[in-house]
Amino acid sequence: MAVKASERVKRYQNPNGPTISTVERKVIEQDGLYFKDIDGTGTVSAVNDWRLTPAERAEAYVKVLTTSEKIGQIFTSDWRMGPKYPSPRLAANGHKPVADESGLLDEAPVNVSDSIFGSQSLPSTSDMVKKSFNRHVILRESPTPEDLADYLNQLQYLTETCDHFVPMQVMSNSRNENGEVVFGMNDATGVFATYPGTLGIAAAVKGTARIDIIDKFADTIRREWNACGLRKGYMYMADAVTDPRWQRTYGTFGEDPALISEIMAHIIPRIQGSDHGVTEDGVAVTTKHFPGGGARENGFDPHYAAGQWNVYATPGSLETYHLPPFAAAVKAGTSSIMPYYSKPAAAKSAVQHDLAGNTVEMKPYGFAYNKYFIDTMLRGQMGFDGYINSDTGIAHNMAWGVEMLDVPERIGFAVANAGVDIISGLFDNE
C-alpha cells in the first residue's frame, strides 16, 4: 500500500508570506520566495503569484482553464470514502468500494437509483477529479477526525496530479449537534464535539440571555473542521419556523426572527474567522434556505411535490418573519447562500413587500430559479456578494416550477436567469 499523502506533505515557509504546501506539485523558488506551480507553466505567472490579490489571480486563471474544466466546477454531488467507511445507502444499490493504492479513496463506479435527489451514475474518484475536473463534493460519512484528515489530504493530492491545479472543496452538513442522522439533512454526529441540537442551543440562549453560548459553539466548529481540512459547511439554517409541522424545524434556531438574526450575527463570523469573509483558518458557511423555508403549506416538505409551495398567508409575513435572519447573515459576511426548493404561491398568499417596500413579484419558480428573489432581493436589496449554492436535487426531482424543461435547460435557467453558481445534486458535465 502506498504511503498516504498526509505523510508526504512538504512545506515551504515564505518570509512574511504564506506557507506553500505540496505533495508532488512543483514549487518554484525565485528571489528567495516560494510559489506553487498552480497553472503548470513553471513560471511565477499571475496565477501562481501569491503577492497578487485573489481577484487578480482568479481573473488570470479563468483565461487559462479549459471550458471543460470550468464546467466541472459548476456541479457538486454526494461522494463517498474508501472501503473503511462503506456507505449503507450505496451498499443498498449493490456498490462495493474498491480502494485506491492508499486505501482511502473509492475507485469503483456506482449507480445511484434510490435517492430522493434523483438517479445518476458516478465515476471512480480518480476519474471524477482528473477526467471530469469536478471540484465540489458533499461528504455524508462520519469518520474519525484522523481518517477524515487523511482522506481529504489524499483527495487534494489527487488534484495536484492534474495539468491545472484547483483544490477540492469538500462540504458537509453540520456535524456538531446531537440528533438523529437523517440522510440529506443531518448526516453525521457523535464524532466531533457534540452540542445539543440547534433548537436546544436556541433555547439555552433565549433562557439565559447568553449569546456567548453561540460564540463557543462556533469556535469549536471552526477549530475542529479546520484541523481536519473540512472547509465548507452546509450550515446553518436562518429559517424562521412558522409552521411547527415542518419536518426541518429540528435544524433551525426556532421561531423568533430577532433571536435568529442575533445568532446569525455571531455564528457566521466565528465559524468563518471574521465578519468580512473566510480567514486562513476559517470554514466557509452556506446559510440556508433562502428566503425562508418555514412558510410551509400544511407543513409539507418541498423534497416532495406536496410541499412545493411557500405560502405567506398573512400580510407582511415574508418581511416580518422570514427575511430578517437572512439580511443578518448577509451583513455578517456569509460566504454562500442556499435557496430553498419551494416556490412562492401568489394565489394563496397575502400581499408581501420586499425590503425596499415594493410588492413582491411571485412568479411560480423554485427559488433557485427565481430571478426576483435571488437577483432583486438577495443581491440587489440585501447586498449579498457571495455565491449561490443550490439545494441538492433541483435539476432532477425537485425542479419545482420548471418541470417542463429538460435537465440542461433547467441548469441553464438557474445559472443564467437567477445567477446560481453551484448546482447541487449531480455531476452532469455532458
N, C-alpha and C positions, 0 to 999 in steps of 0.2 A: 504494500500500500504506500502511495506517495506521501511525502511529508505535507502536512496541512499548510495552507497559505499563512495561517496565524503564526507559524513557526519560521516563516521565511521572509517576513517583512523587514525591509531595510529602510532606515530613516536618515534623512539629511537635514541638519538644522541650519537654516539661514540666519546670519546675524541680523537681528531686528526685522526678521521676516518669518514666513511660515515654515513649518517642518514639512518636508516633502517625504511622503511615504510611498513605497512601491514594493512589489514582489519581483516582477520581471520587466515592467515598463522602463524604458530608457530614461535616465536622468541626465540632463545637460548641465555641465559646470562651465560658467562663464563669469569672468571678473570677480571670482571668489564667491559667487552665488550659485544656487542650485535651482533648476527648473525641471518640472516633469514634462516629458515629451507627449503632450496630450493629443496633438493633431498628427503625430507621426512624421513631421517634417525634419526632425533632428536639429531644429534651429530654435532660437528664442523668438518665436513668432508672437504676434499679438495674442493668439490663443494661449500660448504657453507662458506668457509673461505675467506673473502674479502681481507685478507692480502696477498693472493697469486695473481699472475698475471692473467688477463683474459684468457690468453692462457692456463695456467696450470689448471684453473677451467673448461674451456671448454673441455680440453682433459680428465679430470676426469669425466665430465658429459656424454660424449659420451659413456663411458663404462656402465653408469647407465641407460640411456634411452633405452626403448624397440625399436625394429625395427619399429613397427607401429608408435611410437611417432616420430621417425626420419623421416619416410616417410611423415607424416603430415606436416613437416616443409619444404618440397620441393616446395609446391604449394602456390600460392596466387590467390585470386579471388575477384570479386566485392562483397561487403557486404552491409547491409542496417541497418538503425536505427529503433527505435520503432515507434509506431503509430503517434507520434507528427510530424515526418518527413517522411511521406509515399513517396515512390519512384514512380513518374509518369510512369516510364518505367515498373516497376514491376506491377503497377496497370493495365497497358495495358495487362499484362499476367494473370489478374484475381486475383492477390495477395492482400490479406487483412492482414496487420500486426496484430499480437496478442502480447500484451505486456507481459513482464515478471513481476515479483512482484514489481520491481522498476518503471515500466512504461517506461524504457529507451531502453530495448532490444526487438528484434522481435523474438518470439518463433514459428512462423508459417513457415513451409517449403514452398519452392517456386520453381516452374519450370520455367526456362527462355528459351524461344524458339525464340525470335525475335532479339537476339543480333548479331551484326556483328562479335562478337568474338566466337560464337558457342553456342549450346544449352547445358544446364546442369540442374541437379536437386540439389538444395541447401537445406541443413537441417535447423533445428532451430539453433539459436545462441548457446544454451547450448550444443546441440549435436555436433556442429562444434568444440567447444572448448574442451569438455570433452570426447566425444567418438572418434572423428576423430583426435583430437590433432593438428588441423591446427592452425598456429600461425601467418599467414600473411594474411591481408585483405586490400582491396582497398575501400576507402570511397569516394563516389561521391556526397553525400548530402551537403547542405550548411546551417548548423545550426548556432545558435548564439554561440559565444565563451563559454558562461556559459553552454549551453546544450551540446556542444561538449566535454568540460572537464568532465561533469557528465557521459556522455556516455562512454568515454574512461576509466574513473575510474571504471565504472561498468563492462566493459569487462575485465579489469585487475583483478578485484576481482574474476571474474569467473575463471580465470586461476589459482588463488590461491587455488581453491577448488579441483584441480586435485592432484593425488598422487605425480606427479612430477611437479614442478613449472617452466614454461617457459613463460615469459610475451608475450603479444600480440604486434605485430608490425603492426600498422595501418598506411597505406601510402595513399598519396593523390597526385593528380596533383596540380599544382600551384593554389593559392587562393588569390594572392595579386595584380593581374593586372585587369585593366578594359577591358572587352571584352565580346563577345557573348559566352554564355555557349554552348559548343559542347560536347556531350557525348563521353567519352574516350579520350578527348584531353584537354579540358578546362572545368572542371566540376563545379567549384564553384567560385563565385565572389560577391563582394558587401557587405561582412560581415567583413572581415579583412580590415586593412588599405589598400587602393587601389591606386596603381601607374598606369601610362599608361601601355599599352601592351609592350611586350619586344621590338618590333620594335621601338616604341616611346622612350623607355628608351635608346636604342642604338643610336637613332638619337640625343637625348639630350646629350649623352656622346660625340658623334662624333662632334656635333656642338659647344659644349662649351669646349671640352678637359678637362672635369671634371669627372674623374673616381670616385670621391667621391660620385657621384650620385648612383653608384652601391654599394658602401660601405653602404650608408644609407639604400638603398633598402634591402640589405641582412641582415643588423642588425635588421630591422623591422620584417622581416620574422622569424629570429631566435627567437626573443623575443616573438612574438605572438604565433607561433606554439608551442614553448616550454611551454608557460604559459597554453596552453590548453591540453598538453600531446600528441600532434601530432608530432612524432619524425622522420618521414621519408617522403621525397618528391620525387615524380617522376618529377624531375626538376634539372637543366634547360637544354635546348637544346643547344648543341655545334655545331649543324648542320650549315654549310655554304650554303646559298641559291645560287644555280647556275642555277635554272630554276624557274622563278617567277610564273609559272603556278601551282606549287605545293601548295596544299591547306594548308600545315603546315607552310608556310612562316610566318604567323602571330605569331607563337610561338617562332621564332628564334630571334637572335640578328643581323640578316642581312646577307650581302654578303661578308664582309671584314674579312678574316681569322685572320688577325693581331688584329683587334678590338675584335673579338670574343674571341681570345686567352687571351687578356688582361682582358676582362670581366670575363672569367673563373678563371683567377688567383686571382681575387678579390672576386667574388661572392661565390665561394665554401668555402674558409676558413672562410668568415664572417658568412655564414649560419651554417657551421659545428662547428664553435667556434675556429678553429685553422687550420694551414696549414699541420698538420700531423695527421688528423683524427677528429672524433667527440668527443667533450668535454661533460662534465656532463650536460651543458645547451645548447648543440648544437643540430642541426637537420641534420640527415643523408641526403646527396644529392645523387640522382641517375642521372648521366649525360647521356643524350640520344642524338641521336640514332646512335651508332657506326656502321660503320666507316663514318657516314655522310649520312643523308637521302636526301640531296639536289640534289644528282646526279640522277635526275628523267628522265625517258624516257617519253617524251611528257608531263611532268608534272603530270602524273598519280600517284595516291596514292597507296601504297602497302597494304592497308587494303583490296584492291580488286585485282583480278587476273591481270587486265590490267597493274597494276603498280608494278609487282613483280620483275622487273629488275632494278639494278643500272647500268647506262651506263656512262662510262668515255670516252667521245668522243674525247678528246684532250690529247696528250701525257703529262704526268706529272700532270694531274688534280687531281688525288687522293692525292698525296703527297703535292701538292701546296695549294689546297683549303680545302680539307676535313679532313685530318689527324691532322694538327697542333693544332686546338682547342681542340681535344681530348688529345693530348700529353700535352697541358697546363693543362687540367683538371686532368690528372693523376699526374702531378707534384704538383698540388695544393692539392692533397690528397683526391680526391673524393671517397666517401665510396663505391659507386656502379656504374656500367655502364650497360646501356641497349642497346643491339644490335637491329638493325632495322629488320623489317620483310623481306626486299628485299634480292636479291641475285645478285652477280656480273655477268655481261653479257660479257663474253670473246669475242664472235663473233662480238659484236657491239662496243667494246671498243678499244682505242689505248693502246699500251703497257704502263703499270704502274709499278712504282717501290716503294718498301716499304722504311721504314726509314733507313734500312741498305744498300739500293741501289740494292737489289735483285728484279728481275722481279716478280711481284705479281702473285701468283697462284690463278686462278679464277675458282674454282670448283663451279658449279651452285647449291649451297646450301644456303638457307636463312642464314643470318649472325649469328643467334643464334645456327645454326648447323655447322658453318663453322670453322673448326679447324685452318686453316691457319690465318684467320683474328683475331680470338679470342686468340688462344694459341700462335701462332708465332709472330704476330704483336702486339697485345694489351698487352699480358702478357710478352712475351719474349723481344720484342724490346722497348716497352714503359715502361716496368717495373710495370705494374698495378698489385697490390697485394690485391685488394678488391674483391668484389664478383659480379658475373654476374647475373643480374635480367632480364629475357627475357621480351620482349614486350607482351602485352596481346593478347592471342589467337593463339600463334604459333603452338600449338599442335592440334588445331581444324581447323579453317577456313583459317588461314594464314600460312600453313605449306609448304611454297614455297621451291621446290626442293626435298622434302621428302614425297610428297603426296602418293607415293606408299606404305609407311609404315603405319601400324595401329597406334593408339594413344599411346599405351605403347611403341612401337618401336620408335616412334618419341621422346618421353620423354627420353628414354634410350640413343638415339643417341645424343640429345642435351646435356645431362648430361655427358655421357662417352666420346663422341667424341670431343665436343667443350669446355666442362667444365662449362656449365651453372649451377648456384647454385640454382636459384629460377625460377620455371616455372609459368608464369603468365597467368591467364585467366580461370583457372578451379580448382576445388577440385576433384581429381581423385585418391584417395588413393588406391582404389581397383586395 
